[in-house]
Amino acid sequence: MKKGVRSQSLQALKERRKQIDLIDQKLLFLLNRRLSIALEIGKIKKERREKIYNPKREDEILKRLNLKNRGPLKEEDLKKIFKKIMRVCRKSQIT
């Protein structure tokens, strides 16, 4: 690989990494915001003596997200990611 091409590809790599870092910051903010709202929901459910875990609601969320997903994220991976997010939120509501 020539020096000029290598320099350009290194610059492109750095730029893409900056983009990823910015997206990660946004994701972190949104995940914390989601958890804060989930904690409020947990308090309401406790007051109403409702179960924290609602599999029907979680299935609805996964179906809705899958319908909106335009890729390249695969359905299987989308489900894994959001099941983990919901599990973390649910666990936080219990403790």
Long-range contacts (C-beta under 8 A, 24 or more apart in sequence): 31-85, 34-85, 34-89, 35-88, 35-89, 35-92, 38-89, 38-90, 38-92, 38-93, 39-92, 39-93, 41-93, 42-92, 42-93, 42-94, 45-93, 52-90, 52-93, 52-94, 53-90, 58-83, 58-86, 61-86
